[in-house]
Amino acid sequence: MENYKVIIRPLITEKGMHFANATGAYPFQVHHRANKAEVKQAIEKIYNVKVQRVRTANRKGKRRRKGRNYGVTPSWKKAVVYLQSDYHIDLF
């Protein structure tokens, strides 16, 4: 899979900013079929950093209501990328 198709977007939240500054862990939304090796390779190529480890989690879509109709938000995959101590990403 192409590097720019693996990484969908960085998850810039208050909790993500705290982890990025404190532990060097950066959260990203990734393609639902991407594995840890593909995520590691994509982050290293796009941001020019060295990745120590990757953790992934599948996030289930939530049930939402609009009027009397119910729907479901899409499911997605989250990856938390831990960088080596002397690297950082400037987005966070």
C-alpha distances in whole Angstrom, upper triangle without the diagonal:
4,6,9,7,7,10,13,16,18,21,24,27,30,29,26,28,30,28,26,30,31,29,26,23,21,20,17,15,12,10,12,9,8,10,12,11,8,10,12,10,9,13,15,13,14,17,18,20,20,18,21,19,17,19,17,19,19,21,23,24,28,30,32,35,36,40,40,37,34,31,27,25,21,20,17,16,17,16,19,18,21,22,24,28,28,25,24,23,25,24,25
4,6,5,6,9,11,14,17,20,23,26,29,29,25,27,29,27,25,29,30,28,25,23,20,19,16,15,12,11,14,12,10,13,14,13,9,10,12,10,8,12,13,11,11,15,16,18,19,18,21,20,18,20,18,20,20,22,25,25,29,32,33,36,37,40,41,38,35,32,29,26,22,21,18,17,18,17,19,18,21,21,24,27,27,23,23,20,22,21,24
4,5,5,7,10,12,14,17,20,23,26,26,22,23,26,24,22,25,27,25,21,19,17,16,13,13,10,10,14,13,10,12,13,11,8,8,10,8,5,8,10,8,7,11,13,14,15,15,18,17,15,18,17,19,20,21,24,25,28,31,32,35,36,40,41,38,35,32,29,26,22,21,18,16,16,14,16,15,18,18,20,23,23,20,19,17,19,18,20
4,6,6,7,10,12,16,18,21,25,25,21,22,25,24,21,25,27,25,22,20,17,16,12,12,10,10,14,14,12,14,15,14,11,10,12,11,7,9,12,10,8,11,14,16,17,17,20,19,17,19,18,20,20,21,23,23,27,30,30,33,34,38,39,36,33,30,27,24,21,20,17,15,15,15,17,16,19,19,22,25,24,21,19,16,18,16,19
4,6,7,10,13,16,19,22,25,25,22,23,26,25,23,26,28,26,23,21,18,16,12,11,8,7,11,11,9,13,14,14,10,10,13,12,9,11,14,13,11,14,17,18,20,18,21,20,17,18,16,18,17,19,21,21,24,27,28,31,31,35,36,33,31,27,24,21,18,17,14,13,14,14,17,17,20,21,24,27,27,23,22,19,21,19,21
4,6,9,12,14,17,20,24,23,19,22,24,22,20,24,26,23,21,18,15,13,10,9,6,5,9,8,6,9,10,11,7,7,10,10,7,9,12,12,11,13,16,16,17,15,18,16,14,15,13,15,14,16,19,20,23,26,27,31,32,35,36,33,30,27,23,21,17,16,12,11,11,11,13,13,17,18,21,24,24,21,20,17,20,18,19
4,6,8,11,14,17,20,19,16,18,21,19,17,21,23,21,18,15,12,11,7,6,5,6,10,11,9,11,12,12,9,7,10,10,7,8,11,11,9,11,14,15,16,14,17,16,13,14,12,14,14,16,18,19,22,25,26,29,30,34,36,33,30,26,23,20,17,16,12,10,10,9,12,11,15,16,19,22,22,19,17,14,16,14,16
4,7,10,13,15,19,19,16,18,21,20,18,22,24,22,20,17,14,11,7,5,5,7,10,12,11,14,15,16,13,11,14,14,11,11,15,15,12,14,17,18,19,18,20,19,16,16,14,15,14,14,17,17,20,23,23,26,27,31,32,29,27,23,20,17,14,14,10,10,10,11,13,14,17,19,22,24,25,21,19,16,17,14,16
4,6,9,12,16,16,13,15,18,17,15,19,21,20,17,15,11,9,6,5,7,10,13,15,14,16,16,18,15,12,15,16,12,11,15,15,12,13,17,17,19,17,20,19,16,16,14,15,15,15,18,17,20,23,23,26,27,31,32,30,27,24,21,17,15,15,12,11,10,11,12,13,16,17,21,23,23,19,17,13,14,11,12
4,6,9,13,13,9,11,14,13,12,15,17,17,14,12,8,6,4,6,9,12,15,17,15,17,16,18,16,12,14,16,13,11,14,15,12,12,15,15,17,15,18,17,14,14,14,15,16,15,18,18,20,24,24,27,28,32,34,31,29,26,23,19,17,16,13,12,10,9,10,11,14,15,18,20,20,17,14,11,11,8,9
4,6,10,10,7,9,12,12,11,14,16,16,14,11,8,5,5,6,10,13,15,18,17,18,17,20,18,15,16,18,16,14,17,19,16,15,19,18,19,17,19,18,15,14,13,13,14,13,16,16,18,21,21,25,26,30,31,29,26,24,21,17,16,15,12,11,9,10,10,11,14,16,19,20,22,18,15,13,13,10,9
4,7,8,6,7,10,11,10,12,15,15,14,12,9,8,8,10,14,17,19,22,20,21,20,23,21,18,19,21,18,16,19,20,17,16,19,18,20,19,20,20,17,17,17,17,18,16,19,19,20,23,23,26,27,30,33,31,28,26,23,19,19,18,16,15,12,13,12,13,15,17,20,20,21,18,15,12,12,8,7
4,5,5,6,9,10,10,12,14,15,15,13,10,9,11,12,16,19,21,24,22,23,22,25,24,20,21,24,21,19,22,23,21,19,22,21,23,21,22,21,19,18,17,17,18,16,19,19,19,22,22,25,26,29,31,30,27,25,22,19,19,19,16,16,13,14,13,15,16,18,21,21,23,20,17,15,14,12,9
4,5,5,6,9,10,11,12,14,14,13,12,11,14,16,19,23,24,27,25,26,24,27,26,23,23,26,24,21,24,26,23,21,24,23,24,22,23,22,20,19,19,19,20,19,21,21,21,24,24,27,28,31,33,32,30,28,25,22,22,22,20,19,16,16,15,16,17,19,22,21,23,20,17,16,15,13,10
4,5,5,6,9,10,11,12,12,11,10,10,13,15,18,22,22,25,24,24,22,25,25,21,22,25,23,20,23,25,23,21,24,22,22,20,20,19,17,16,17,16,18,17,19,20,20,23,24,27,29,32,34,32,30,28,25,22,22,20,18,17,14,14,12,14,15,17,20,19,21,20,17,16,16,14,11
4,5,5,6,9,10,10,10,8,7,6,9,12,15,19,20,23,21,21,19,22,21,18,18,21,19,16,19,21,19,17,20,18,19,17,17,16,15,14,15,15,17,16,19,20,21,24,25,28,30,33,35,33,30,28,25,22,21,20,17,15,12,12,9,11,12,14,17,17,19,16,13,12,13,11,8
4,6,5,6,9,10,10,9,8,9,12,15,18,22,23,26,24,24,22,24,23,20,20,22,21,17,20,22,19,17,20,18,19,18,18,18,17,17,18,19,21,20,23,23,24,27,28,31,32,35,37,36,33,31,28,25,24,23,20,19,15,15,12,13,13,14,17,16,17,15,12,11,11,10,6
4,5,5,6,8,9,9,10,11,14,17,20,24,25,28,25,25,23,25,25,22,21,24,23,20,22,24,22,20,22,19,20,18,18,18,18,17,19,19,22,21,24,25,25,28,29,32,34,37,39,37,35,32,30,27,26,25,22,21,17,16,13,14,13,15,17,16,17,16,13,13,14,13,9
4,5,5,5,6,5,7,9,13,16,18,22,23,25,23,22,19,22,22,19,18,21,20,17,19,22,20,18,20,17,17,15,15,15,14,14,16,17,19,19,23,24,25,28,29,32,34,38,39,38,35,32,29,26,25,23,21,18,15,13,10,11,10,11,14,13,15,14,12,12,14,13,10
4,6,6,4,5,5,8,12,15,17,21,23,25,22,22,19,21,21,17,16,19,18,15,16,19,17,15,16,14,15,13,14,14,14,14,16,18,21,20,24,25,26,30,31,34,36,39,41,39,36,34,30,27,26,24,21,19,15,13,10,10,9,9,12,11,13,11,8,9,10,10,7
4,6,6,8,9,12,15,19,21,25,27,29,26,25,22,24,24,21,20,22,21,18,19,22,20,17,18,16,16,16,16,17,17,18,20,21,24,24,27,28,29,33,33,36,38,41,43,42,39,37,33,30,29,28,25,23,19,17,14,13,11,11,13,11,12,11,9,10,11,11,8
4,6,8,11,13,17,20,23,26,27,29,27,26,22,24,25,22,20,23,23,19,20,24,22,19,20,17,17,16,15,16,17,17,20,21,24,24,27,29,30,33,34,37,39,42,44,43,40,37,34,31,30,28,26,23,19,17,14,13,11,12,13,11,13,13,11,13,14,15,12
4,6,9,12,15,19,21,24,25,27,24,22,19,21,22,19,17,20,21,17,18,21,21,18,19,15,15,13,12,12,13,14,17,19,22,23,26,28,29,33,34,37,39,43,44,42,39,37,33,31,29,27,24,21,18,15,11,11,8,9,10,9,12,11,10,12,15,15,12
4,6,10,13,17,18,22,23,25,22,20,17,19,19,16,14,17,17,14,14,18,17,14,15,12,11,10,10,11,12,13,16,18,21,22,26,27,29,33,34,37,39,42,44,42,39,36,33,30,28,26,23,20,16,13,10,8,6,6,8,7,9,8,7,9,12,12,10
4,7,10,13,15,19,20,21,19,18,15,17,17,14,13,16,16,12,14,17,16,14,16,13,12,10,10,9,9,10,12,14,18,18,22,24,25,29,30,34,36,39,41,39,35,33,29,26,25,22,19,16,12,10,6,5,4,7,10,10,13,11,9,10,13,12,10
4,7,10,12,16,18,19,17,16,14,16,16,12,12,15,14,10,13,15,14,12,14,12,13,10,12,11,10,10,12,14,16,17,20,22,23,27,28,32,33,37,38,36,33,30,27,24,22,20,17,14,10,8,5,5,6,8,12,13,14,12,9,8,11,10,8
4,7,9,13,15,17,15,15,13,16,15,11,12,15,14,11,14,17,15,14,16,15,15,13,14,12,10,9,9,11,13,13,17,18,20,23,25,28,30,33,35,33,29,27,23,20,18,16,13,11,7,6,4,6,9,11,15,16,18,15,13,11,13,11,10
4,6,10,12,14,12,13,12,14,13,9,11,14,11,10,13,15,13,13,16,15,16,13,15,13,11,10,9,11,12,12,16,17,19,23,24,27,28,32,34,31,28,25,22,18,16,14,11,9,6,5,6,8,11,13,17,19,20,17,14,12,14,11,11
4,7,9,12,10,12,13,15,13,10,13,15,12,12,16,17,15,15,19,18,19,16,18,16,13,12,10,10,10,10,13,14,16,20,21,24,26,29,31,28,25,22,18,15,13,11,7,6,5,6,9,11,14,17,20,22,24,20,18,15,17,14,14
4,6,8,7,9,10,12,10,8,11,13,10,11,14,15,14,15,18,18,18,16,18,15,12,12,9,10,10,11,14,15,18,21,23,26,28,31,32,29,26,23,19,16,13,11,8,6,6,7,10,11,15,17,20,23,24,21,19,17,19,16,17
4,6,5,9,11,13,10,9,13,14,11,13,16,16,15,17,20,20,21,18,20,18,14,14,11,11,10,12,14,15,18,21,23,26,28,31,32,29,26,22,19,16,12,11,8,7,9,10,13,14,18,20,23,26,27,24,22,20,22,20,21
4,6,8,11,14,12,11,15,16,14,16,19,20,19,21,23,23,23,20,21,18,15,14,10,10,8,10,11,13,16,19,21,25,26,30,30,27,24,20,17,15,11,9,6,5,9,10,14,16,19,22,25,28,29,26,25,23,25,23,23
4,6,10,12,10,10,14,15,14,16,19,19,19,21,23,23,22,20,21,18,15,14,11,12,10,13,14,16,20,23,25,28,30,33,34,30,27,23,20,18,14,12,10,8,11,12,15,17,20,22,25,28,30,27,26,24,27,25,25
4,7,8,6,7,10,11,10,12,15,15,16,18,19,19,19,16,18,15,12,12,10,11,11,14,16,18,22,25,27,30,32,36,36,33,30,26,23,20,17,14,11,9,10,10,13,13,17,19,22,25,26,23,22,21,24,22,23
4,6,5,6,9,10,11,12,14,16,17,18,19,19,17,14,15,12,10,10,8,11,11,15,17,20,23,27,29,32,34,38,38,35,32,28,25,23,19,16,13,10,11,9,12,12,15,17,20,23,25,22,22,21,24,23,23
4,5,5,6,9,10,11,12,14,15,16,17,16,14,11,11,8,6,7,7,11,13,16,19,21,25,28,30,34,36,40,40,37,34,30,27,24,21,18,15,11,11,8,10,9,12,14,16,20,21,19,19,19,22,21,21
4,5,5,6,9,10,11,12,14,16,16,15,13,10,11,9,8,11,11,14,16,19,22,25,28,31,34,37,39,43,43,40,37,33,30,27,24,21,18,15,14,11,13,11,13,14,16,20,21,19,19,19,22,22,23
4,5,5,6,9,10,11,12,14,15,15,14,12,14,12,10,12,12,15,16,19,21,23,27,30,32,36,37,41,42,38,35,32,28,26,22,20,16,13,13,11,13,12,14,15,18,21,22,19,19,18,21,21,22
4,6,5,6,9,10,11,12,13,13,12,10,12,10,8,10,9,13,14,17,20,22,25,28,30,34,35,39,40,37,34,30,27,24,21,18,15,11,10,8,10,8,11,12,15,19,20,17,16,15,18,17,18
4,6,5,6,9,10,11,11,10,9,6,9,8,7,10,11,15,17,19,23,25,28,31,33,37,39,42,43,40,37,34,30,27,24,22,18,15,13,10,10,8,10,10,12,16,17,14,14,14,17,17,18
4,6,5,6,9,10,10,10,9,8,11,11,11,14,14,18,20,22,25,27,30,34,35,39,40,44,45,42,39,35,32,29,26,23,20,17,16,13,14,11,13,12,14,18,18,15,16,15,18,18,20
4,6,5,6,8,10,10,11,10,13,13,12,14,14,17,19,21,24,25,28,32,33,36,37,41,42,39,36,33,30,26,23,21,18,15,14,12,13,11,13,13,16,19,19,16,15,14,16,16,18
4,6,5,6,7,7,8,8,11,11,10,13,14,17,19,20,24,25,28,32,33,36,37,41,42,40,37,33,30,27,24,22,18,15,14,11,11,8,10,10,13,15,15,12,11,10,13,13,14
4,6,6,5,5,6,7,10,12,12,15,16,20,22,24,27,29,32,35,36,40,41,45,46,43,41,37,34,30,28,26,22,19,17,14,14,10,11,10,11,14,14,11,11,11,14,15,16
4,6,5,8,9,10,14,15,15,18,19,22,24,25,29,30,33,36,37,41,41,45,47,44,41,37,34,31,28,26,23,20,19,16,16,13,15,13,15,18,17,14,14,12,15,16,18
4,6,8,11,12,16,16,15,18,19,21,23,24,27,28,31,34,35,38,39,43,44,41,39,35,32,29,26,25,21,19,17,15,16,13,15,14,16,18,17,14,13,10,12,12,15
4,6,9,10,14,15,15,18,19,22,24,25,28,29,31,35,35,39,40,43,45,42,40,36,33,30,27,26,22,20,18,15,15,12,13,11,13,15,14,10,9,7,9,10,12
4,7,10,13,15,16,19,21,24,26,27,31,32,35,38,39,42,43,47,49,46,43,40,37,33,31,29,25,23,21,18,17,13,14,11,12,14,12,9,10,9,11,13,15
4,6,10,12,13,17,19,22,25,26,30,31,34,37,38,42,43,47,48,46,43,40,36,33,30,28,25,22,19,16,14,11,10,7,8,10,9,6,7,8,11,13,14
4,7,9,11,15,18,21,24,26,30,32,34,38,39,43,44,48,49,47,44,40,37,34,31,29,25,22,19,16,14,10,9,6,6,9,9,7,9,11,14,16,16
4,6,8,11,14,18,20,23,26,28,31,35,36,40,42,45,47,44,41,37,34,31,28,26,22,19,16,12,11,7,6,4,6,10,11,9,10,11,15,16,16
4,7,11,14,17,21,23,27,29,32,35,37,41,43,47,47,45,42,39,35,32,30,27,23,20,17,13,11,8,6,5,5,9,11,10,12,14,17,19,18
4,7,10,14,17,20,23,26,28,32,34,38,40,44,45,42,38,35,32,29,27,24,20,16,14,10,9,6,5,7,9,12,14,13,14,15,19,19,18
4,7,10,14,16,20,22,25,29,31,34,37,40,41,38,35,32,28,25,23,20,16,13,10,7,6,5,6,9,12,14,17,15,15,15,19,18,17
4,7,11,13,17,19,22,25,28,32,34,38,38,36,32,29,25,23,21,17,14,11,8,6,5,7,8,12,14,17,20,18,17,17,20,19,18
4,7,10,13,16,19,22,25,28,31,34,35,32,29,26,22,20,17,14,11,7,6,4,6,9,11,15,18,20,23,20,19,19,22,20,19
4,6,10,13,15,19,21,25,28,31,31,29,25,22,19,17,14,11,9,6,5,6,9,12,14,18,21,23,26,24,22,21,24,22,21
4,6,10,13,16,19,22,25,28,28,26,22,19,15,14,11,8,6,4,6,9,12,15,18,21,24,27,29,27,25,23,26,23,23
4,7,9,13,15,19,22,25,25,23,19,16,12,11,9,6,5,6,7,10,13,16,19,23,26,28,30,28,26,24,26,23,22
4,6,10,13,16,19,22,22,19,16,13,9,8,7,5,7,9,11,14,17,20,23,26,30,32,34,31,29,27,29,26,25
4,7,9,13,15,19,19,16,13,10,6,5,5,4,7,10,12,16,19,22,25,28,32,34,36,33,30,28,30,26,25
4,6,10,13,16,16,14,10,8,6,5,8,8,11,14,15,19,21,24,27,30,34,35,38,35,32,30,31,28,27
4,7,10,13,13,11,7,6,4,6,10,11,14,17,19,22,25,28,31,34,38,39,41,39,36,34,34,31,30
4,7,10,10,9,6,5,6,7,11,13,16,19,21,24,26,30,33,36,39,40,42,40,37,34,34,31,30
4,6,7,6,4,6,8,10,14,16,19,23,24,28,30,33,36,39,43,44,46,43,40,37,37,34,33
4,6,5,6,8,11,12,15,18,21,25,26,30,32,35,38,41,45,46,47,44,41,38,38,34,34
4,6,8,11,14,16,19,22,25,28,30,34,36,39,42,45,48,49,51,48,45,42,42,38,37
4,7,10,14,16,19,22,25,29,31,35,37,40,43,46,50,51,53,50,47,44,44,40,40
4,7,10,13,16,19,22,26,28,32,34,38,41,44,47,49,50,47,44,42,42,38,38
4,7,10,13,16,19,23,25,29,31,34,37,40,44,46,47,44,42,39,39,36,35
4,7,10,12,16,19,22,25,28,31,35,37,41,43,45,41,39,36,37,33,33
4,6,9,12,16,18,22,24,28,31,34,38,39,41,38,35,33,34,30,30
4,7,9,13,15,19,21,25,28,31,34,36,38,35,32,29,30,26,26
4,6,10,13,16,20,22,26,29,32,34,36,33,30,28,29,25,25
4,7,10,14,17,20,23,26,30,32,34,31,29,26,28,25,24
4,7,10,13,16,20,23,26,28,30,27,25,23,24,21,21
4,7,10,13,16,19,23,25,27,24,22,20,23,20,20
4,7,10,13,16,20,22,24,21,19,17,20,17,16
4,6,10,13,16,18,20,18,16,15,18,16,15
4,7,10,13,15,17,15,14,13,16,15,13
4,6,10,12,14,12,11,11,14,14,13
4,7,9,11,10,10,11,14,15,13
4,6,8,6,7,9,13,14,13
4,6,6,8,11,15,17,16
4,6,8,12,14,17,15
4,7,11,13,16,15
4,7,10,13,13
4,6,9,9
4,6,7
4,5
4
